[in-house]
Amino acid sequence: MKRLWKTVPPCLADTLGFQAVMSNTEGLGLIDDCSKYKPLDKMPKRAGEKPGWEQDDHRGGRGFGGGYASKHSFASGGRHHGDGGCGGRGGKFSDVRVVESDIKEEDVIHGTEEKMLQAFAGNVDLYNPSFVIVSTAPVSSMIGTDLDAIAQQITEKYGIPAASVYLDGQRDYLYGISLTLEAIGKLVIKKPAAVLPDSVNILGYNSIDWSGDAVEDLENWLSETGYSIVSRWGVREKTVNLERAASASVNLVLNIAGLRLAKWMESQFNIPYVTAAPFGEKQCSRILDSLKNKQALEMPKSSGEPEALVICEQLQAEAIRSWLLQSGYKSVRVCSLFEMDKCLMQEGDRKIIGEDDLAEQVNFPGLKLVLADPDYQFLSKRDVPWIPLPNNANQAPSQRIENVSLVGSKLDAWLQNTFRKAGIS
C-alpha cells in the first residue's frame, strides 16, 4: 500500500521517455504496443525560429540546438527531399519517430513478431531511419516477444542497425530515456581514430525537462569556455555526430538519465565523465574545473536534520541544494520520484516510492522550506514556505509551470527573485 499513488498526478512513463529520445534522432522506434503515440508537445517555439530541417546546424546557436520535441519545431510527416537533409541514410526529424505494432487481444496468444515486422515494413520508406530501436510496452512485456530476433531480422533484411530495450510502462520516463540512450550508444558509436582535445559529449538532455533556451545557454557557455561539442544525447542530433561520440575527451552528464551511457562509454572507450547539472554560477565554475581535470565533481556536503527539502530530478536538485547551502542553509535533503544514483546521494536523501512516503517527507519536523512540484503541496500539513518547481513530467498537473533556463547564473537570479517574491530571507 505504501507504493500507491492516489491523488498525485502520475509522471510520464518509461515508454514516453523512449519516444522522447527517438523523436529527436534520425532513427526509428518500433514499439510493441496498442497505443498511438502522439507528439510530446511540451515546449513553446522561440520567437523567429525556423521549423524542422529548415534550421541551420551550427554548435552553440539555435539550429539543431533547439532541443525540444514539439510540433512547432519539427517538419511534419514524410521524407525530406532536397539538399541538406539530416545526414545518415537521408532520414529527417519529425513529430513522432515511433511506430507501434497495434497489438490486439489475439496477439497475446499468437505472438506479435510478424505484426512488428509488418509495422516496420509499412513505415521504413516513410522515415528512412539510420538505425532502429525496438521496445516492449505494458502488454507485450508480459508475453515474452523476442525483440532481439526482430532487431536481427530488420538488420539482415534492410541493412539497418537495430537493437532492443525492454520497457513495461511501469517505470518513470527518465528510466526509459536512460535505457534508450544506452541502447543507441551501443549500436551506433564507432571506435575513434583520435581523441579531440577540449571536446565534450553532453549526455542526458531530454526534451521533457530541457527548454530550448536552456540547451542554447549551456552550449554557449561550453563554447565560451573553450569546449567543442562532439555530440548531444537526448535532444535533436544527427546520427553522424552520435557515431563519433567516442572521439570526445570527456562526457558531461547533466541529467541522471545520461549516467548509464556515460558508464558504458567509460568502460568501452575510457572516456571520463563529470556528473552535474550546470545550474548556478558557482556550480558551473566547479564543473569547468572538473572537466579540465577529468575528475568527479565534489559537491558541498549536507548532514543532519534537514532545514530545506528539494524534490525533483536528482542532479537538478543537487544544484539547488548547493545554492541553498552556500546561501546559509545548514542541511538540505534531496528526494526524487524518478531515477536516482545511490553513489550521488548524501545522508538523508531518498528515492520516494509512494504517496505516503512523499507526505512523510514534506511534513518532516523542522523543515523551513520546500522546493517541489506545486501538485504535492496539498500533502503538507504544516505552514512551510513552498517554492514551486517546473513539472512538465507530470501528465495531469493542476498547476502547469513551464521550464525556464537555470543554466549558470540564471539559477541564482531565479531563486533570488522567487525568494524575494515569497518573502523568504
N, C-alpha and C positions, 0 to 999 in steps of 0.2 A: 504493500500500500504506500510505502514511502516514496516509490518511484512514480506515483500518479501525478499527472498534470490535469487539474480540474478546471481552472479558470484562467490561468496564464496562457496567452496565445502561444501556440507551438512555433518553433523556429523552422526554417526551411529544411527539408530532408536531404539526406546524402545524395539521392538521385538528382536533386536540383543543383547540388554542388557539381555533380558530373556534367550536367547541362551547362552550367555557368562557365566551366572550363572549356568544354568542347566548342561552344559557340564563339569562343574567342580564338579559335585556331583555324587552320586550313584543313584540319582533319574532319572526321565524321564520327559521331557517337551512334552506336547501334544498340538499342536497349530493349530487353525482352519484357515488354510492359503493355498494358491495355490503355494507359493514359496517353492523351495527346499533349505533347509538350509545346507550350506557348512561350512567347518572349518573356524573359525576366525584365520587364520594363520598369526598372527601379530608378534610374538616374536621368536627370534632365539633360537636354542638349545645351551646350555652351553657346553663347552668342557668336555668330559668324562661322560656326564650324560646318564644314562640308560633310555631306553624307557619305558613309561607306568608303568604297575604293577610290573616290574622288580626292580623298585627303592625301597629302604628301607624306612620305615616310622618312622622317628625319628625327634623330635622337634628341631628346631634350625639348622638343617643341610639341605642337599639337599632333597633327598627323595620326599615326598609329598609336601615339601615346594617349589617345582619348580614354582608353582603359575602362570602358563600362559597356555592359551588354544592354543595349537599348534599341528599340525600333527607330529611334531618332538618329542613331549613329551608324547603322549598317544599311547597305544597299539590300533590297529585298528580293528573295527568290532567285532561282536560276543561276546560270553561269555568266561570268563577266567576259564578253567577247571584246577584245581590243588589246591595245598595248598596255604595259604596266602590270595589270592584274595584281596578284599577290604572291607570285613565285610558286614554289612547289610544283605540283602537277598541273597548275593552271587553275586551281580552285580559288575561291574567294570567301570572304566573310559574309554571313547573313544573320538574320534574327535568331534562328534556331538551327543548329547543326546537329540535331539529334533525331534519329528515325526510330520509331517504335515498331514492334512486331505485331501489335494489335492482338494480343493473346486472348483467347476465348476459353470458356469452361472446358470444352472438349480437349483443348490443348494441354490441360493439366494431366490428362490421361495419355494422350498420344505423343506428347513432346512438342517442342517448339523450334527445333533446329531448322526444319525446312521453312517455316514461316520467317525465321530470322534471315535466312539466306535469300528468300524471295523479297523481303523488305529492303535488303541491301541492293539486290539486283535492280529493283524498281527505282532506286534513287542514286545509284553510283554516277550516272551520267549527269544528273542534275547538280550534284555537289562537287563531283570530280575531286575527291579527297586525296590528300597526300599521305594520310595514314588513317587507321580506323581503331577505335577503342570500343570493345563490346562489353556490355554490362547487364547484370540481372537487375530486377526490381522486386517489390514485395512478394508478388505471387510466384514469379519464376524462381526466386531464391529458394523456394521450398520444394521445387520439383526436380532439382538437380540437372538443369540443362548444362551440357558440356560446352562452355564458352570457348575453351582453348581449341576444341575441334572446329568450331565455327570460325574462329580467327585464322586458324591454319588453312581452312578451305578458301577463305577470302584471299589470303596471300597467294596461295597456289593458283587460283583461277584468274585473279585480276592483277597480280603482281603488286599489290598494295600492302605495305607493312601493317600488321594488325596484332592487337594484344587484348587482354581482358582484365576487367575488375569485377569483383563480386560485392554488390551493394544490395541492401534489402529494405531501404526506406525507413529503417528504424533508428538510424544514427543521424547526427546533425550534418548540415551542409559542409562544414569545414572538413569533416571526415571524408566526405565524398570528393571534395577538392583535393585533399591530400593524396588519396589513393590514385586519383586520375592523373595528377601531375607526375607522380612517381611512375605510373604505367607509361605515360608519354615519354618521359625521360629515358627509361629503359629501352623503349622502342626506337627512338629517333637519334639520340645523342651519339655522335661519332667520336672516335679517338682523335685528339687534336694533333696537328702537325707541329704546333708550337704553342706555348702559353703566352698570351698577350700581357705585357706589364700594365699595371694600374687599370685592370679591367674587371668588371663585375657582372655576375648574373643577379637578377632580382627575383627572388622566389617567394611565392605566397600571395602575390597580388590576387585579388578576386573582385569581380565586377559587382558583387553584392555590397561589400563593405567599403570599397575604394571609389571615391568620386574621380571624375576626370581631372579636376583641379588638383587633387592630392597626388595623382600619378604625375602630372606635369611638374608640380612643386618638387617632388622627390627627384625626378630625373634632372631637373635644372640644378638642384643642389649637388648631385653627384658630378654633373658636368663641370660646375663651377669649382669643385674641389679637385678636379683633375682626373676623374674616373670616366672611362668609356664603358658603355653598357653593351655587353655582348648579346644578352637575351633577357626577356621578361616572361615569367611563368605565371599565368593566371589572368592576364589581360591580353588584348589582341596582339598577336605576334605571328610573324611569318615562320613557316617550318624551317626554312634555311637558317634562320637565326637560332632556333631551338637546337638544330643539328650541331651547331658549332659551340654549344654552351661549355663544353669541356676545355675550351681554349681560354676561359676566364681565369684570372689569378685568384679570385676569391668570390664567395657567394654571400649575398646579404639576404637573410631570411627575415621578412618584415611582418609575417603573419604565421601563426602556428601551423597553418596548412602547408607551408613550404618546407617544414623541417624534415619530413620523411624523405623528400627528394634530395635535400642537402646532405643528409647522412649517407644516402646511396652514392651520390657523386663523390663524397669524400672517400668512401671505400673503394670506388672504381677508378677514380682519376686523381685521388689525393688532393682535392680542392678543399681548402679550409673554409669554414663558414662562420659568419657573425650573426647571432640571433637577437634581433631587437627591432621594435617599431621606431622609426625616425621621428618621433614626436617630442618636441621640446628642444630648446636651443642647447642646453647642457647635454641632453641625451644625444643629440646629433654630434656634438663635439666628441663624446666618448665613443660613438660609433665610428667616427672617422679615424680615431686613434687605433681602434680595434681592427679596422680594415687595413690600415697601413702596417700594423704589426702582425696581422693574420692570427689574432688571438681572440678568445671568447671575451665578451663584454662583461665587465664587473659592474653589477647593479648595486645601488645603495641598499643596505640591509635594513629590514624591518623585523622587530621582535616584540614580544609582549602582547598584552591585550589590545586589540585594535581600537583606534580612535576614529578611523575612517575605513569605509568599505567601498571597493570598486568592483563592479560586476560587469564584465564584457569579455571580448576575446582576450586571451591571456597576454599577448605581447602589447596590445594597446593598454590594457590595464596596468602592466608593468611600467609603461612610460608615464601614465598618470600617477601611479604610486611614487615614482621617482620625483615628479614635480611636487607632490604633496609633502614628501619627506624634506626636500630642500626648502619648502615654504614654511616649515615649522612643526608639521605633524610628526609625532614620535613613532607611531606604529600604524601601518596601513595594511589591511588584508585584501588580497586579490582572490576573487572567485569567478568561475565561469560555468555557464551551462553547456559550453562547447568543449571541443578537444583541448586538453591541457598536457603539457610535458612535465613529468614529475621532476626531472632534473632542473627545471627552471623555477619550480615552486619554492617559496620561502616558508618559514614557520607560520602555521595557521592558515595558509592558502588551501583551497579545496575546490574540487570539481563538484558542482551542485547536481544532484541526481534526481531531484523531485521537488514538488511544490512545498512540501513540509520542510525540506532541507533549506529551500530558499527563504521561507518565512522565518526559520530559526536564525539565519544569517542576518537578515535585515532588522531583526529585533534583538541582536546581540547587546548585552548590557555594556554601557559605557560608550557606545557609538556617538560621535558628534557630527558625522557627515556620511551620506551615502551618495555614490555616483553610479547610476544604473538606468536601465530602461524604465520609463515612467509607468509602464504597464505592470511593474512589480510593486509599485508604491502602496497599493491597497492592502498588501500583506503586512505592512508596517503598522504596529500598534503604538508606536512611540513618536513623540514630536521631535523628529530629527530632520534637519535640512536635507533636501533631496535634489541633486543636480541631475537632470535628465540627460542620458546619452543616446546617440542615434541608434535606431532599432530596425534597420532595413531587413534584417534576417528573420523578423517575425512575420508570420503570414497574415495575421489579422490584428495589428496593433490598434488600440483605441486612440493613441496619440502618435501620429506619424512625425518623426523627426528626421529630416533628410541629413545625409552625411555632409560634413564640412571638412575641408582640408585642415589637418592638425600638424602638418609637416613642419619641422623646425620651430621657429619662434611663434608660429600660429597657434600651437597648443598653449603656450604661455599667455598669449593675448586673449585667447578664447576663455581659458579658465579664469584669468583675472577679471575679465568683463562679466562673466557669468557669476562669479563670487560677488562682485560689486552690486549687480542687479538683485541678487538674493540676500544682500545684507550680511554676507559671511565675511568675517575678518580673516 
